[in-house]
Amino acid sequence: MPVRSFFLQLLFTLGACAVPLGLLWWVLPGFRPLAVFAGMNGLLFTVISTVLYALGRLTAPKRGQAFLGVVLLSAFVKMAISMAFLAWFKHTFKPEGSGFVVVFLLFYGAFGFFEVHFMTKIGKATPAILKP
């Protein structure tokens, strides 16, 4: 998957998260204070996806254990970072209610599908496509 295509699809994924959040904030104004948290989620998952994309491009031409290791390790690391982020947010900002979990799960799920999509494309790509 070319770099340009990755970033366009990354922007699409961010937009796919923004639309339901906008509707949620319009219908349930109680979610509006979580706008900063939503931005933090977008930034966190953008960074995680970009690092994963870079590691995938580095290891995919080898087509061996390195790429498989990146794929398997990325799921665990993403989950650990995400849980630490949620715990930090809850401890630091002490949000009322559990609405922040809904916002978090929206980003986690959308970016999870996005990561599976682009890692599958990278894994199937020929080495010529992976050149910058």
ROSE-4610 file (N, C-alpha, C; in Angstrom, 1 decimal, always signed):
// ROSE-4610
residu = [M/M/M/P/P/P/V/V/V/R/R/R/S/S/S/F/F/F/F/F/F/L/L/L/Q/Q/Q/L/L/L/L/L/L/F/F/F/T/T/T/L/L/L/G/G/G/A/A/A/C/C/C/A/A/A/V/V/V/P/P/P/L/L/L/G/G/G/L/L/L/L/L/L/W/W/W/W/W/W/V/V/V/L/L/L/P/P/P/G/G/G/F/F/F/R/R/R/P/P/P/L/L/L/A/A/A/V/V/V/F/F/F/A/A/A/G/G/G/M/M/M/N/N/N/G/G/G/L/L/L/L/L/L/F/F/F/T/T/T/V/V/V/I/I/I/S/S/S/T/T/T/V/V/V/L/L/L/Y/Y/Y/A/A/A/L/L/L/G/G/G/R/R/R/L/L/L/T/T/T/A/A/A/P/P/P/K/K/K/R/R/R/G/G/G/Q/Q/Q/A/A/A/F/F/F/L/L/L/G/G/G/V/V/V/V/V/V/L/L/L/L/L/L/S/S/S/A/A/A/F/F/F/V/V/V/K/K/K/M/M/M/A/A/A/I/I/I/S/S/S/M/M/M/A/A/A/F/F/F/L/L/L/A/A/A/W/W/W/F/F/F/K/K/K/H/H/H/T/T/T/F/F/F/K/K/K/P/P/P/E/E/E/G/G/G/S/S/S/G/G/G/F/F/F/V/V/V/V/V/V/V/V/V/F/F/F/L/L/L/L/L/L/F/F/F/Y/Y/Y/G/G/G/A/A/A/F/F/F/G/G/G/F/F/F/F/F/F/E/E/E/V/V/V/H/H/H/F/F/F/M/M/M/T/T/T/K/K/K/I/I/I/G/G/G/K/K/K/A/A/A/T/T/T/P/P/P/A/A/A/I/I/I/L/L/L/K/K/K/P/P/P]
num = [1/1/1/2/2/2/3/3/3/4/4/4/5/5/5/6/6/6/7/7/7/8/8/8/9/9/9/10/10/10/11/11/11/12/12/12/13/13/13/14/14/14/15/15/15/16/16/16/17/17/17/18/18/18/19/19/19/20/20/20/21/21/21/22/22/22/23/23/23/24/24/24/25/25/25/26/26/26/27/27/27/28/28/28/29/29/29/30/30/30/31/31/31/32/32/32/33/33/33/34/34/34/35/35/35/36/36/36/37/37/37/38/38/38/39/39/39/40/40/40/41/41/41/42/42/42/43/43/43/44/44/44/45/45/45/46/46/46/47/47/47/48/48/48/49/49/49/50/50/50/51/51/51/52/52/52/53/53/53/54/54/54/55/55/55/56/56/56/57/57/57/58/58/58/59/59/59/60/60/60/61/61/61/62/62/62/63/63/63/64/64/64/65/65/65/66/66/66/67/67/67/68/68/68/69/69/69/70/70/70/71/71/71/72/72/72/73/73/73/74/74/74/75/75/75/76/76/76/77/77/77/78/78/78/79/79/79/80/80/80/81/81/81/82/82/82/83/83/83/84/84/84/85/85/85/86/86/86/87/87/87/88/88/88/89/89/89/90/90/90/91/91/91/92/92/92/93/93/93/94/94/94/95/95/95/96/96/96/97/97/97/98/98/98/99/99/99/100/100/100/101/101/101/102/102/102/103/103/103/104/104/104/105/105/105/106/106/106/107/107/107/108/108/108/109/109/109/110/110/110/111/111/111/112/112/112/113/113/113/114/114/114/115/115/115/116/116/116/117/117/117/118/118/118/119/119/119/120/120/120/121/121/121/122/122/122/123/123/123/124/124/124/125/125/125/126/126/126/127/127/127/128/128/128/129/129/129/130/130/130/131/131/131/132/132/132]
x = [+0.8/+0.0/+0.9/+0.7/+1.6/+1.3/+2.2/+2.1/+0.9/+0.8/-0.3/-1.7/-1.8/-3.1/-3.3/-2.2/-2.4/-2.9/-2.3/-2.8/-4.2/-4.5/-5.9/-6.9/-6.6/-7.5/-7.5/-6.4/-6.3/-7.2/-7.2/-8.1/-9.6/-9.9/-11.2/-11.7/-10.8/-11.1/-11.4/-10.6/-10.8/-12.2/-12.5/-13.8/-15.0/-14.7/-15.7/-16.0/-15.0/-15.2/-15.9/-15.6/-16.1/-17.6/-18.1/-19.5/-20.4/-20.2/-21.1/-20.9/-19.7/-19.5/-20.3/-20.3/-21.0/-22.5/-23.0/-24.4/-24.7/-23.8/-24.0/-24.0/-23.1/-23.1/-24.3/-24.9/-26.1/-27.3/-27.4/-28.5/-28.4/-27.2/-27.0/-26.0/-26.4/-25.4/-24.5/-24.9/-24.0/-22.7/-22.6/-21.3/-20.4/-20.9/-20.0/-18.7/-18.7/-17.5/-16.4/-16.8/-15.8/-15.1/-15.3/-14.7/-13.2/-12.6/-11.1/-10.7/-11.4/-11.1/-11.1/-12.1/-12.2/-11.0/-10.6/-9.3/-8.1/-8.0/-6.9/-6.9/-8.1/-8.2/-7.8/-8.2/-7.8/-6.3/-5.7/-4.2/-3.5/-4.0/-3.4/-3.4/-4.6/-4.7/-4.1/-4.0/-3.3/-1.8/-1.2/+0.2/+0.4/-0.4/-0.3/-0.4/-1.3/-1.5/-0.3/+0.2/+1.4/+2.6/+2.9/+4.0/+3.9/+2.7/+2.4/+2.6/+2.2/+2.3/+3.8/+4.6/+6.0/+6.7/+6.4/+7.0/+6.5/+5.3/+4.8/+5.6/+5.8/+6.5/+8.0/+8.6/+9.9/+10.1/+9.1/+9.2/+8.5/+7.6/+6.9/+7.7/+8.8/+9.5/+10.2/+10.5/+11.1/+10.2/+8.9/+7.8/+8.1/+8.6/+8.9/+8.3/+9.1/+8.7/+8.6/+9.4/+9.4/+8.1/+7.5/+6.2/+5.1/+5.1/+4.2/+4.3/+5.5/+5.8/+5.2/+5.4/+4.9/+3.3/+2.7/+1.3/+0.8/+1.4/+0.9/+1.2/+2.4/+2.8/+2.0/+1.6/+0.9/-0.4/-1.1/-2.4/-2.3/-1.2/-1.0/-0.6/+0.3/+0.8/-0.3/-1.1/-2.2/-3.2/-3.5/-4.4/-3.8/-2.5/-1.9/-1.8/-1.4/-1.4/-2.8/-3.8/-5.2/-5.7/-5.4/-5.9/-5.2/-3.9/-3.2/-3.7/-4.0/-4.6/-5.9/-6.8/-8.1/-7.9/-7.0/-6.8/-6.3/-5.3/-4.8/-5.9/-6.7/-7.7/-8.7/-9.1/-10.1/-9.5/-8.2/-7.6/-7.3/-6.9/-6.5/-7.7/-8.7/-9.8/-11.1/-11.1/-12.3/-13.6/-13.9/-15.1/-16.3/-17.4/-18.7/-19.3/-19.7/-20.4/-19.3/-19.9/-19.0/-19.1/-19.6/-19.7/-18.4/-17.3/-16.0/-15.6/-16.2/-15.9/-16.5/-17.7/-18.3/-17.5/-17.0/-16.1/-14.8/-14.2/-13.0/-13.3/-14.4/-14.6/-14.9/-15.5/-15.7/-14.4/-13.4/-12.1/-11.3/-11.4/-10.7/-11.2/-12.5/-13.1/-12.8/-12.9/-12.7/-11.2/-10.3/-8.9/-8.5/-9.1/-8.8/-9.1/-10.3/-10.6/-9.6/-9.3/-8.3/-7.0/-6.5/-5.2/-5.2/-6.3/-6.4/-6.3/-7.0/-7.1/-5.7/-5.0/-3.8/-2.7/-2.7/-1.7/-1.9/-3.1/-3.4/-2.9/-3.1/-2.6/-1.1/-0.5/+1.0/+1.5/+0.9/+1.3/+1.2/+0.2/+0.0/+0.8/+1.3/+2.0/+3.2/+3.5/+4.8/+5.9/+7.1/+8.2/+8.3/+8.0/+8.1/+7.1/+6.0/+5.0/+5.4/+6.2/+6.7/+7.8/+8.4/+9.4/+8.8/+9.5/+9.0/+8.8]
y = [-1.2/+0.0/+1.2/+2.1/+3.3/+4.3/+5.1/+6.0/+6.9/+7.5/+8.4/+7.7/+6.5/+5.8/+5.5/+5.2/+5.0/+6.2/+7.4/+8.6/+9.1/+8.8/+9.1/+8.2/+7.0/+6.1/+6.4/+6.8/+7.3/+8.4/+9.4/+10.6/+10.1/+9.2/+8.6/+8.0/+7.2/+6.6/+7.6/+8.6/+9.7/+10.4/+10.6/+11.1/+10.2/+8.9/+7.9/+7.8/+8.3/+8.4/+9.7/+10.8/+12.1/+12.2/+11.6/+11.7/+11.1/+9.9/+9.4/+10.2/+10.7/+11.5/+12.8/+13.4/+14.7/+14.4/+13.3/+13.0/+12.7/+12.0/+11.7/+13.0/+13.9/+15.2/+16.0/+15.9/+16.7/+16.1/+14.8/+14.1/+14.1/+13.9/+13.8/+14.8/+16.0/+17.1/+16.8/+15.8/+15.3/+14.8/+14.4/+13.9/+15.0/+16.2/+17.3/+17.6/+17.5/+17.7/+16.7/+15.6/+14.6/+14.9/+16.1/+16.4/+16.4/+16.9/+16.9/+15.4/+14.6/+13.2/+12.5/+12.9/+12.3/+12.7/+14.0/+14.4/+13.7/+13.4/+12.6/+11.2/+10.6/+9.3/+9.3/+10.3/+10.4/+10.5/+11.3/+11.4/+10.1/+9.5/+8.3/+7.2/+7.0/+5.9/+6.2/+7.5/+7.9/+7.6/+7.9/+7.6/+6.1/+5.3/+3.9/+3.3/+3.7/+3.2/+3.6/+4.8/+5.2/+4.4/+4.2/+3.4/+2.0/+1.4/+0.1/+0.0/+1.0/+1.0/+1.0/+1.8/+1.9/+0.6/+0.0/-1.3/-2.4/-2.4/-3.3/-3.2/-2.0/-1.8/-2.2/-2.1/-2.5/-4.0/-4.7/-6.1/-6.9/-6.4/-7.1/-7.7/-7.0/-7.6/-8.9/-9.1/-10.3/-11.5/-11.2/-12.3/-13.4/-13.2/-14.3/-14.0/-14.4/-14.3/-12.8/-11.9/-10.5/-9.9/-10.1/-9.5/-10.1/-11.4/-12.0/-11.6/-11.4/-10.9/-9.5/-8.6/-7.3/-7.3/-8.1/-8.2/-8.7/-9.8/-10.3/-9.4/-8.8/-7.9/-6.6/-6.2/-4.9/-5.0/-6.1/-6.3/-6.2/-6.8/-6.8/-5.4/-4.8/-3.4/-2.4/-2.5/-1.5/-1.7/-2.9/-3.1/-2.5/-2.8/-2.4/-0.8/-0.2/+1.3/+1.9/+1.2/+1.7/+1.6/+0.5/+0.4/+1.3/+1.5/+2.5/+3.9/+4.2/+5.6/+5.8/+4.7/+4.8/+5.0/+4.3/+4.4/+5.7/+6.2/+7.6/+8.6/+8.6/+9.6/+9.5/+8.3/+8.2/+8.7/+8.4/+8.9/+10.4/+10.9/+12.3/+13.3/+12.9/+13.9/+13.5/+12.3/+11.8/+12.2/+11.6/+12.0/+11.4/+12.1/+11.7/+10.7/+9.6/+8.6/+7.8/+7.0/+6.1/+6.4/+7.6/+7.9/+8.0/+8.2/+8.3/+6.9/+5.8/+4.5/+4.3/+4.9/+4.8/+5.5/+6.7/+7.4/+6.6/+6.0/+5.2/+4.0/+3.3/+2.1/+2.4/+3.5/+3.9/+4.0/+4.7/+4.9/+3.5/+2.8/+1.5/+0.5/+0.5/-0.4/+0.0/+1.3/+1.8/+1.7/+2.0/+1.9/+0.4/-0.4/-1.9/-2.4/-2.1/-2.5/-1.9/-0.6/+0.0/-0.6/-1.0/-1.6/-3.0/-3.8/-5.1/-4.9/-3.9/-3.6/-3.3/-2.3/-2.0/-3.0/-3.7/-4.7/-5.9/-6.2/-7.2/-6.8/-5.6/-5.1/-5.1/-4.7/-4.7/-6.1/-7.1/-8.4/-9.1/-8.7/-9.3/-8.5/-7.4/-6.5/-7.2/-6.9/-7.4/-6.4/-6.8/-6.0/-4.7/-4.7/-3.5/-2.4/-2.8/-1.9/-1.2/-1.9/-1.4/-0.4/-0.2/+0.8/+2.2/+3.1/+4.4/+5.2]
z = [+0.0/+0.0/+0.0/-1.0/-1.1/+0.1/+0.4/+1.6/+1.4/+0.2/+0.0/+0.2/-0.3/-0.1/+1.4/+2.2/+3.6/+4.3/+4.0/+4.7/+4.3/+3.0/+2.6/+3.3/+3.5/+4.2/+5.7/+6.2/+7.6/+7.8/+6.9/+7.0/+6.9/+6.1/+5.9/+7.2/+7.9/+9.1/+10.2/+10.3/+11.2/+11.0/+9.7/+9.4/+9.7/+9.5/+9.9/+11.4/+12.2/+13.6/+14.0/+13.2/+13.5/+13.2/+12.2/+11.8/+12.9/+13.4/+14.5/+15.8/+16.0/+17.2/+17.1/+16.0/+15.8/+16.0/+15.4/+15.6/+17.1/+17.8/+19.2/+20.0/+19.7/+20.4/+20.2/+19.0/+18.6/+19.3/+19.4/+20.0/+21.5/+22.0/+23.5/+23.9/+24.2/+24.6/+25.7/+26.5/+27.6/+27.2/+25.9/+25.4/+24.9/+24.8/+24.3/+25.1/+26.4/+27.1/+26.7/+26.1/+25.7/+24.3/+23.8/+22.5/+22.6/+23.7/+23.8/+23.9/+24.7/+24.8/+23.4/+22.6/+21.2/+20.4/+20.5/+19.8/+20.3/+21.6/+22.1/+21.6/+21.5/+20.9/+19.4/+18.7/+17.3/+17.1/+18.0/+17.9/+18.3/+19.4/+19.8/+18.8/+18.2/+17.2/+15.9/+15.6/+14.4/+14.5/+15.7/+15.9/+15.9/+16.6/+16.6/+15.2/+14.4/+13.0/+12.2/+12.3/+11.5/+11.9/+13.1/+13.5/+13.0/+13.2/+12.7/+11.2/+10.4/+9.0/+8.6/+9.3/+9.1/+9.4/+10.5/+10.8/+9.8/+9.4/+8.4/+7.1/+6.7/+5.4/+5.5/+6.7/+6.9/+6.9/+7.5/+7.6/+6.5/+5.8/+4.8/+3.7/+3.2/+2.1/+2.5/+3.8/+4.3/+4.3/+4.4/+4.3/+5.3/+6.4/+7.3/+8.7/+9.6/+11.0/+11.5/+10.9/+11.3/+11.1/+9.9/+9.6/+10.5/+10.6/+11.5/+12.9/+13.4/+14.7/+14.9/+13.9/+14.0/+14.1/+13.3/+13.3/+14.7/+15.2/+16.5/+17.6/+17.6/+18.7/+18.7/+17.5/+17.4/+18.1/+18.0/+18.7/+20.2/+20.8/+22.2/+22.6/+21.9/+22.3/+22.2/+21.1/+21.0/+22.1/+22.5/+23.6/+24.9/+25.2/+26.4/+26.5/+25.4/+25.3/+25.5/+24.9/+25.0/+26.4/+27.1/+28.4/+29.4/+29.1/+29.9/+29.7/+28.5/+28.1/+28.8/+28.8/+29.4/+31.0/+31.6/+33.0/+33.3/+32.5/+32.8/+32.7/+31.6/+31.5/+32.6/+33.0/+34.1/+35.4/+35.7/+36.9/+36.9/+35.8/+35.7/+35.7/+34.8/+34.6/+35.3/+35.9/+36.6/+36.0/+34.8/+34.0/+34.8/+34.6/+35.2/+34.2/+34.8/+33.9/+33.1/+32.2/+31.5/+30.0/+29.6/+28.2/+27.4/+28.2/+27.5/+27.0/+27.5/+27.0/+25.6/+25.4/+24.1/+23.1/+23.4/+22.5/+22.2/+23.2/+23.1/+22.2/+22.4/+21.7/+20.2/+19.9/+18.5/+17.8/+18.4/+17.8/+17.7/+18.8/+18.9/+17.8/+17.6/+16.6/+15.2/+14.9/+13.6/+13.2/+14.1/+13.8/+13.8/+14.5/+14.4/+13.0/+12.5/+11.1/+10.1/+10.3/+9.4/+9.4/+10.6/+10.7/+10.1/+10.3/+9.6/+8.1/+7.6/+6.2/+5.6/+6.2/+5.6/+5.8/+6.9/+7.1/+6.2/+5.9/+4.9/+3.5/+3.2/+1.9/+1.8/+2.9/+2.9/+2.8/+3.6/+3.5/+2.2/+1.4/+0.1/-1.0/-0.7/-1.7/-2.2/-3.5/-4.0/-3.5/-3.5/-3.0/-3.8/-5.1/-6.0/-5.5/-5.0/-4.5/-3.2/-2.4/-1.1/-1.2/-2.4/-2.5/-2.3/-1.6/-1.3/-2.6]
